[in-house]
Amino acid sequence: MPGITIREARPDEHRAVAILFRLVRERCLPYLPRLHEPAEDAAFFRDHVFTECTVWIAESEAILGFCAFRPGWVDHLYIHPDCHQQGLGTALLARAQAAEPTLQLWVFQQNHRAIRFYEAAGFRLIEQTDGSRNEEKTPDARYRWDR
């Protein structure tokens, strides 16, 4: 990953992270409903993600990926679509795995690429749901990793 820096995000980067979040969801997860406006995404990242989670970013000239995690959970791991399969997700997930002895996460069942990625990183399926408990109302699955 020449030219890529992995570092902890600064609080003022919440807007750039929210923009990347929306871009990845629109390009890679087109089956998800669009529930919020960009300003709502930015407020969510500012008021919740950046206050409740540790956020690490991968950057070159711009933010190319991020991982937001808290004790026991990976809440978000998103990589710019043009940067998939370059090791950014692995490097970011490694920060969470180094910090926590156990991690869980939710992934949409249709997100086969992410499921393969998490299983390759040692996560195992715990449960699948019909999506009635998530905001998107889209079937998801909970995975767990133990050091």
Secondary structure by P-SEA (a helix, b strand, c coil): ccccccccccccaaaaaaaaaaaaaaaccccccccccaaaaaaaaacccccccbbbbbbccccccbbbbcccccccccccccccccaaaaaaaaaaaaaccbbbbcccccaaaaaaaaaaaccccccccccccccccccbbbbbbcc
